[in-house]
Amino acid sequence: MSATDIANRLVVVEGDITKQAVDAIVNAANESLLGGGGVDGAIHRAAGPELLEECRKLGGCPTGQAKITRGYRLPAKWVIHTVGPVWRGGTRGEDDLLASCYRSCFALAEQHGIRTIAFPSISTGAYGFPMERAARIAVREAKAFLERNKTVEKVLLVCFGQKAFEIHQQALKEILAGG
């Protein structure tokens, strides 16, 4: 698989994840899955109260794992909820837990025949994960997945704001160039 093929399927965009016309969007959730601030709150508001009803039945989700629900009023058919790690200095397995979030989301995408998926920058808001480090993990995991999975057509890394967009673009450029 060429870097060009990966570059055509792995795209960094600036925008609102709740507006992405993809099969699934990823929610950077907390362990309760019952809504919160940031991306989580925005997704719950946009999806409507039915999302919260379905999430109540899931019994939460451990850090590094993911669970799937319907998208309800979102353009996306599915919402994959994943719980990223809280940054505690980088010595408590945060990198591995964040990578596990992406792998868990991709596993659900495969199980449900999802062909297009959009990710926010997991753990970089209230959870304090350094964005440059998180962006490299996101790009590395997405690239590894796309190299072995030919059915997923598009992975979007949806960035909130110009700075996040630039950081993710740089990570994509470096990793596709072999960095």
Backbone hydrogen bonds, N-H to C=O, Kabsch-Sander energy under -0.5 kcal/mol:
donor,donor_aa,acceptor,acceptor_aa,energy
6,I,2,S,-2.0
7,A,3,A,-2.7
8,N,4,T,-1.8
9,R,5,D,-1.1
9,R,6,I,-0.8
10,L,6,I,-2.2
11,V,9,R,-0.6
11,V,155,V,-2.7
13,V,11,V,-0.5
13,V,157,L,-2.4
15,G,159,C,-2.8
17,I,15,G,-0.6
19,K,16,D,-1.9
20,Q,17,I,-1.3
22,V,20,Q,-1.6
23,D,116,T,-0.5
24,A,116,T,-1.7
25,I,78,W,-1.9
26,V,118,A,-2.6
27,N,80,I,-3.0
28,A,26,V,-0.5
29,A,27,N,-1.5
29,A,82,T,-2.3
33,L,30,N,-1.5
40,D,28,A,-0.5
40,D,37,G,-0.7
41,G,37,G,-1.7
42,A,38,G,-2.2
43,I,39,V,-2.7
44,H,40,D,-2.4
45,R,41,G,-2.5
46,A,42,A,-2.4
47,A,43,I,-2.5
48,G,44,H,-1.6
51,L,48,G,-1.4
52,L,48,G,-0.7
53,E,49,P,-2.0
54,E,50,E,-2.3
55,C,51,L,-2.7
56,R,52,L,-2.2
57,K,53,E,-0.7
57,K,54,E,-1.0
58,L,55,C,-1.5
59,G,56,R,-0.5
60,G,55,C,-0.6
61,C,31,E,-2.2
64,G,83,V,-3.4
65,Q,62,P,-1.9
67,K,81,H,-2.3
69,T,79,V,-2.6
71,G,77,K,-2.6
73,R,47,A,-1.8
74,L,71,G,-2.0
77,K,22,V,-0.5
77,K,23,D,-0.6
78,W,23,D,-2.2
79,V,69,T,-2.5
80,I,25,I,-2.8
81,H,67,K,-3.3
81,H,79,V,-0.7
82,T,27,N,-2.8
82,T,80,I,-0.5
83,V,65,Q,-1.4
84,G,29,A,-0.5
84,G,82,T,-0.7
87,W,127,Y,-3.1
97,L,93,G,-2.5
98,L,94,E,-2.6
99,A,95,D,-2.5
100,S,96,D,-2.2
101,C,97,L,-1.5
102,Y,98,L,-1.5
103,R,99,A,-2.4
104,S,100,S,-2.8
105,C,101,C,-2.3
106,F,102,Y,-2.6
107,A,103,R,-2.1
108,L,104,S,-1.9
109,A,105,C,-2.3
110,E,106,F,-2.3
111,Q,107,A,-2.3
112,H,108,L,-1.9
113,G,110,E,-1.2
114,I,109,A,-2.5
117,I,154,K,-2.2
118,A,24,A,-2.2
119,F,156,L,-3.1
122,I,120,P,-1.3
124,T,121,S,-1.4
128,G,125,G,-1.9
129,F,123,S,-2.9
134,A,130,P,-2.6
135,A,131,M,-3.0
136,R,132,E,-1.8
137,I,133,R,-1.8
138,A,134,A,-2.7
139,V,135,A,-2.6
140,R,136,R,-2.6
141,E,137,I,-2.6
142,A,138,A,-2.4
143,K,139,V,-2.8
144,A,140,R,-2.3
145,F,141,E,-2.2
146,L,142,A,-2.7
147,E,143,K,-2.0
148,R,144,A,-0.9
148,R,145,F,-0.9
149,N,145,F,-2.0
150,K,148,R,-0.6
153,E,115,R,-2.1
153,E,151,T,-0.6
154,K,115,R,-1.8
155,V,9,R,-3.5
156,L,117,I,-3.0
156,L,154,K,-0.5
157,L,11,V,-2.8
158,V,119,F,-3.2
158,V,156,L,-0.8
159,C,13,V,-3.4
159,C,157,L,-0.6
161,G,159,C,-0.9
165,F,161,G,-2.0
166,E,162,Q,-2.7
167,I,163,K,-2.3
168,H,164,A,-2.4
169,Q,165,F,-2.6
170,Q,166,E,-2.3
171,A,167,I,-2.1
172,L,168,H,-2.5
173,K,169,Q,-2.6
174,E,170,Q,-2.6
175,I,171,A,-2.6
176,L,172,L,-2.6
177,A,173,K,-1.4
178,G,175,I,-1.2
179,G,174,E,-3.2
